[in-house]
Each structure stands twice: as structure tokens, then as C-alpha cells.
């Protein structure tokens, strides 16, 4: 199946620096895709190219295999990191205006606005000016504005910043509902832990390069380091030919906490068997790296290289 | 195109629905009508000054001082200057000043004359009195040299100059008052509205920028559409305002006219009032029988037609030209203002960039007044001012009432269109980069770089 959105060797340079260098992505339909990376990595540049705010210098974006075209605007919903609405405009009118700019007819838009305002408890505020709303409510209005035209691709830049936990959950549920209805969601964030659990696929971007991409499960598998966390009681040998103790903590009453890495050819069951014969095991858990850890590792691996790139010879 | 139309609608409706717009639209014609009534009442109530005269020169000056419309002379009461002064003080309601001729006053050394009054004497009153005294003394001198009064009266020349415009059909009488008034009024309207609404465009853009709504908008529309939508929407607001003012001030002056006609016939109206009248009437159907126009008889000898003051003015080209050059100038300047709004982060930074935009606007107004109204409306400098697109919206509109050859109108119009296409293109290039640029100190060098960014 063709991915709903593809970036092919995209390059974008500004006067002073290169924002994106040879970035390629495949974003499968009906998935949640995480576009991750630190501030200034190039995420927003890529999104602005996808939303046709700017154009790529080289390479191209394809929507369902088609080269990006102005008509695609109606298919994309974009919630920028910099949120903003017309402050002196009424909520209802503002939503109508934004929806019509994205190609919705007046009756269609009116009906959908009603539905959304009902769902997000904004109805009493429809006739109020945006400036009279609380920050959280403005965020909700902004979210509605993003998805009102039922785009098949929804791009959310730092989606949960500015929401309190209750509203963040509300929005999270709405996003999942949209995904279930067939939309493709792209999260862009530098706070990787906030979207890790939601994403099916991710791409890591650092210093205008794509560092890593793939499904979250695959990536985590690749980055498994055969490290296990053990808690128990008794005395544990510190050296062993099959594994290595990375960290050891003694606790009261003979309890201990260890982080153990298996050497190649050793299975977790081998370790467990050894442990059962020697100590009383209370907990045994594989240490799976978070996306954040993976990212940091990956960046550190590529760091010397990128330093070389930027240092004049 | 649909999107521009939506943006135009929003920009238009949000502004027209504002209370301030309504207040402006209602208040301005009220103020106009009110000030006209005020002027008419003031000029009608400008009474003849009564000047008490104490003559100690023995020249029988009091009997010879001739009363005019402005001033009338009565003998001062009291047997001395002090007594006269005292009487004048007590009786100040009836007398406006006390004129004193000392005993030393003779026809040959006409010095030492004093004018005593409560407070300052206005220059106009002083001049009227001085003129009367001069005439009297002059007449006395002439008769002393042996001329009798009828010879003296015969010697006086009373020349009336009547300028005729040969370019008009049948060489109609040239109506300088109305022409100058119209030139002032039209050009100040263009100047004010370009300024006020150009700054509104700038504010609107920088508001969108500081509201951070730009990115939301730009993911649905092109920067150019957003900019043009705003500029055109505000242009529609201006024309609505014009239309409202025209209708309202026409209506109000129609109501107010009966109050004015009497007093207005007596006193020539102030040029500005005449011009305002002219313009509001001109925007209406020129043939409409506007009784209000009778108040605006800039030509002192009012003709039978109420619209006589419009005689000799090329109305068609004035109305058409005004609308065209206003729109052209507005588009030209407001796109520059939009670019400024897009380039800066907040309004205070805008000042330094507004300077080069406002200077040609202000200069073209000031220079045009000197060159066109006070100089030669068809001279070479006037010609060039009305060709350069930065100055032509004001200069050409100022020239319109004096009559401008058609080829110049067309040429200037074409240059103006080319000019605003160029500035719009330029502004769009700055705009599209500027609107998403935050937290950067903008310099002219930076701006010029933006013009050559691609994509």
C-alpha cells in the first residue's frame, strides 16, 4: 500500500543554515506517526513544507503518491506550535471562517461546528469573543479548527503543550477517535515521552538529518541491550562468565537491586535459572530503552561525525 | 480567488461592525453640518463694531469718518480723555473701542492716534478702523489741495477682476473659490485616508502576526491572498465610509439648509465649507437639486441655479479621477504598510520603517499645495508630481478641479497601476518571509535579502 504521505530526499536551506538535509519519510495511512527531535532539528520546517507554507529546495512531498498540490490543503489539518486565533472574533464565526478557508461550504461547516462545540463543552462560548476564553478553552477551539474540515492527515505540533491533564486526555481521546475513523495523525514534538505510547511509527530528526525511523516496536527491539533489572534477597556473585553486573545496590535486610547485562549467547532464562539457584528473586524485568534514551544514544553516536561536519578543516 | 473573497468579507465585516466605525460614520457628517451651521451663525452675527471717537485735533474728523459694514463711529461722551475712557469702560457693552485723536494730530503729522479697548483689539478690527481713518485723512488732504468731493470720488478706481477659463466650453467664468476648495478638500481626503487606512492595514497584519494566527492562516491560504484580502477588505471599508458620509452629509445639509440660506446670502462662506459642500454634493448625482448648495456660493454673486458654484468644474473627471487615484494610491501605500506590519515583531519597531513610507506621502501633500494650488497647476513640476506614482495620488487629485488633459490622466493612471503592481509584488515578497519570522531584529539589509528568497 502506498503511504499516505511521503517525503523524498527533502532539502531546505535558509540563508544561514540548512534546516533539512536529504530527509525521506514514509507515513503509513491510519497510523499515528511521531516526528521527534530536539528544538531546532528541522521538524517545523518539514511540516511547513508539507502544509505548503514554504516549498522544499530539493526533493518532494507526495500525498498518496501524488506530488503535493494546492488541493491537498483541504486534506491536511495543521495545529501549529504557535497557537493563535483572532482575539476579537467570536468563537463560532472564527471556526466558520477557518473552515470555509479550507474549502467547506457554509451549511456543512455550521453543522460540524455545532457538533464539535457540543462534544467539547464549548457551546455556551460560541458567541463569545476568543479573548474572553480561558487559555485551555482557546486551545480546544484551536484543536476544533484544525480538524473541522475532516482532514485525512492531521499534523499536531507539540499537541499537548498548553493543555491541563484533563483536557490533554480529552484531546488524546479525540485524536484516537479520529485515527479510528481513518485519519492519519502526525505528532511533532521534542517531548518524546509525551507521545511514545501513542505512536505506531516514529522518525527521529536531529540537526536537519533523519537519524532513525521505523515502527516503535522494531526500533525498541533493535535497541534492546539485553539488560535486566533484578530485585531480591541474598548474596549475588559479582562476576560470572555469562553476564555482567552493571549496577549493584545493597538494601536493608539483605535485599539488593542489580542491573545485569547478558553476554551474547545467554538467554534471560539462563540468568533466571542462575538467580533462582542462588538468591530469592522478588522482581525480574527487562530494561527496555525509552525513545528518549534511544534518541540520546543515537545522537551521541552520530555526534563526533556531525561535529566534524561543522568544524572547518 | 474564493479565498481572497472570504478574507475580504471578514476584514470588511469585522471593521464595519465595530462601534468606532459607526460613530465615525455618523459623527463626521454631524460635525460637518454642525460646523457649517456654526460658521454661518458666527458670520451672520458678526456685528458692526461701534467705535467711540474722541477728537481733540479740531479737524472735525468724526463727521468725516465713513461708516462701513464692519465699523461705525459715534462721538465719545465726556469732556476729557479720562472722562471718555471712564464712560467707555462703563458703557462697554455698546461700544467696542475708543478711538482717540490727540490735539497734536494734524493732516501732515498723523501720529499719536490711539485705540483703547477692553482687552486686545483683533487685527481685523484694527485694520477696518485704520482703513477708515486713512481714507478720511486722505480725502481731507485731497480736498485741501483744492479738489472737491465729486472729483475725489471720480478719481477712485474700483476694479473687479473676472477670470475666464478658455478651455471650458463657451469660455465660462472661472470659479477660483470652488476650484481651490475642491483641490484642497479632495487632496486632503486622499492624504488622510491613505494614511489612516494604510496604518490600519499595517496594524491588522502585525496583529495577526503577534496573535500567532499567521501559521494557521498560511496553512490554508497563500500569503499573497491573505495580504490582498486584507488590503481590499479595508478598501471596501473606506468606500463604505465615503458613501455613508456622502449620503448623510447630503441629508443633513438638506435639513440644515433652510436655517442657513438667509445668513449665508449675506456673508461669503469660508472656502473650506464651500469645498466640503461641493464634494458631498459632487458625490451625489450632480444634477440633484441640493438646496444646501446655495450656502456654498463661492462666487459672491449667486446665480439663479443652486449648483452654480459647480460651474466650470470638470465634475466627471473629478469624481472618476478622485476614486481612481485614491484607490491606486491606497493600494500602493497600503501594500508597503502591510510589508512593514509583516516585517516587525511589534508596533514600536514599526516606526523606523514607517518613516520612508510616510515621508513621500507627507511631502507630496505639502509640495503639491505649494506647486499646484499656490503655483501653476499645469506647470512642469506639477506635471512630474502627478506622474511619479508615490506622489501622483495626491498631486493628480489636487490638479483635477483645475482641469487636466486626458492624456496626462491616462498616462499617470497607467504609471500608478504599474507602481502598485510593483509595490504589491515587493510587499508580498517581504510579507511572505516576514510573517513567520519572530524574534529577529529586522534591518533594511535583511529586508532586501528577503526579496530574493525563493519558495
HADDOCK unambig.tbl for C-alpha pairs under 7 A between the chains (distance, minus, plus):
assign (segid A and resid 51 and name CA) (segid B and resid 219 and name CA) 5.45 0.50 0.50
assign (segid A and resid 52 and name CA) (segid B and resid 219 and name CA) 6.53 0.50 0.50
assign (segid A and resid 53 and name CA) (segid B and resid 218 and name CA) 5.84 0.50 0.50
assign (segid A and resid 53 and name CA) (segid B and resid 219 and name CA) 5.79 0.50 0.50
assign (segid A and resid 54 and name CA) (segid B and resid 455 and name CA) 6.00 0.50 0.50
assign (segid A and resid 55 and name CA) (segid B and resid 455 and name CA) 5.19 0.50 0.50
assign (segid A and resid 73 and name CA) (segid B and resid 220 and name CA) 6.12 0.50 0.50
assign (segid A and resid 80 and name CA) (segid B and resid 215 and name CA) 6.62 0.50 0.50
assign (segid A and resid 80 and name CA) (segid B and resid 216 and name CA) 6.72 0.50 0.50
assign (segid A and resid 82 and name CA) (segid B and resid 212 and name CA) 5.87 0.50 0.50
assign (segid A and resid 83 and name CA) (segid B and resid 212 and name CA) 5.97 0.50 0.50
assign (segid A and resid 83 and name CA) (segid B and resid 213 and name CA) 6.70 0.50 0.50
assign (segid A and resid 84 and name CA) (segid B and resid 211 and name CA) 5.28 0.50 0.50
assign (segid A and resid 84 and name CA) (segid B and resid 212 and name CA) 4.45 0.50 0.50
assign (segid A and resid 84 and name CA) (segid B and resid 213 and name CA) 4.21 0.50 0.50
assign (segid A and resid 85 and name CA) (segid B and resid 211 and name CA) 6.44 0.50 0.50
assign (segid A and resid 85 and name CA) (segid B and resid 213 and name CA) 5.17 0.50 0.50
assign (segid A and resid 86 and name CA) (segid B and resid 211 and name CA) 6.88 0.50 0.50
assign (segid A and resid 86 and name CA) (segid B and resid 213 and name CA) 6.91 0.50 0.50
assign (segid A and resid 101 and name CA) (segid B and resid 3 and name CA) 5.89 0.50 0.50
assign (segid A and resid 101 and name CA) (segid B and resid 220 and name CA) 6.24 0.50 0.50
assign (segid A and resid 102 and name CA) (segid B and resid 220 and name CA) 5.73 0.50 0.50
